[in-house]
Amino acid sequence: MIMAYIRAGMPEEGENLLQEICADSEVYKALLRAYSMIGNAKSAQRVFDAIQLAGITPDDKMCSLVVNAYAMAGKSQKALIAFEYMRREGIKPTDKCIASVLAAYEKESKINTALEFLIDLEQNGIVVGEEASAVLAKWF
């Protein structure tokens, strides 16, 4: 039923049901994806917090969805905080996640901050892939 609400574009109803039952990580991931795609960062963060409270260890996709939600909402600083959380927890950031952070900086015209971010990635041995490179190419 939760998935039906998500597919129907009503993730809030799915989240209400989720609070009544114990869901698995795929349901949480679907809710995160729904909120991420519409840039509802507040709800994405709430679901992400619920994931951890449920004792589910977030994976790279879940973290990337939170980063993307903040990026879509134009909140680059919070996107970076979510990205750094991911790294601190030992989760390897995906290229899509890096692209989301860069897109957030682009949305706010923060080129110098984006360059600092890229330098930090390089210093930590994280290679920018095709999707993140495409964001950079579009920017320049």
Buried (B, 14 or more C-beta within 10 A) or exposed (E): EBEEBBEEEEBEBBBEBBEEEEBEBEBBBBBBBBBBBBBBBEBBBBBBEBBEEEEBEBEBBBBBBBBBBBBBBBBBEBBBBBBBBBBEEEBEBBBBBBBBBBBBBBBBEBEEBBEEBBEEBEEEEBEBEEBBBBBBEEEE
